Amino acid sequence: MIKISIDKSKTFLPLSIAKGTTEQRLQKARLLNLKFYDNLQYEIVKREIKPAAFKRTLKSTAGAKIGIDIFNAGCENVSNLTFRINKDRKIKGFSFFLPLEYWTGNIRQSLQTVFLRETQKFFNEICNPKFAARKLTIYNKFRNLSEVDAFYAQNINGKNELKNDILKDFLSKRSDREKIDILQYLRYTLQCEQNIKKAEYQVDRHIEKAENLKFINKNYDLTDYKYDKKFELLEKELKDIIKSVRQK
């Protein structure tokens, strides 16, 4: 079975640009997204951005020749970021699926909160190569990535409450190596999600300044997401499994 590989030069920032702890890299990702939005203001014409200008600004803000494609998501309420995979099953950057204006094929400025969420994911990924590497490890070795993603969506994502017994049950029939990879992947995915939520306040402030408007009654309190508790459960389970492996 052919495995997926990564062209690192087309998918991640070089170490000289993105270095430090995971938290430092995530902070850099937030700052890069704000910088991208500020740079994008020069490309807005009649409240629209051409996809070519969007890609060019992303690359110049990142400071690297990351591969980028933009496709029409076909619906204003739908957006997504995926890996850009060629016919040789090699990842060469990212594909954005964004709502494009029907007549012009451009990106509407009014949907900036939508596309800035996806660009934040983009910067999270290019600053943290180990996120994608762990994802590919699960896909290439165990072929159950969709199952792991479904568990995350149902039990960890957003305000879902992660319960220890459900986590243990999900891991129970898997090998130690698989358990470690899954727990690392769940932790990295949660870190990306938390970083997007952390970025919202500053992103909105930049939009308010550029648009001369004010977001009313928007809640930026992350207490209900219980991120600390979720990380604690994942990291304790990971620590216990690693300890058990070492004792064998």
Disulfide bonds with the S-S distance in Angstrom:
none
